[in-house]
Amino acid sequence: MKYLCFDSALNEAFTLIKLMERYKQHVSLFAGTDDEGIWEAAPWLFLAEDNFYEMQEELLVQLNHCIVFETDESMKDVCDFLHTKMYRTDQDQSRYFRIWDARVLLRFLQSCSATEQLVFSQVFDAFYTEADQQRLFRWNLKSGRLIAETVSKSEALPAVKPLEAERDETNDNRF
């Protein structure tokens, strides 16, 4: 399964609402925390197996610094795992650690011990970050190293099949 990790504080509520309309399975990463009431600036997880980047054709849609996690884990298990990484205690104060931002996640993984990287790779088979308009980086952790390969967005996230085409395939007009 592929989960889009979306930062609504960075990308704004308009895109969040569009994603909620498109993907019925979603959860705020703040669910079950003291910050649960903050929905419009929360990071969100969406079960998104198709190319959500197509949404950028619409004016005002922003998908900056998103992450796509690839895993066999349930949405709840992914959310629970990310909760263990999201909060850091600094001088007896709990602070956000923005692991849902691709830039922060990459720095975090590069600074992790081999054991911490192994734990992360046991949850996620791979994760994707945007390379450019047409391509994504597919990241894997192998032997204590973070390795990226470039894949097209259409390869990693297939296009949405139009409803009209689905109807045409199921409608047999032969007599």
Disulfide bonds with the S-S distance in Angstrom:
none
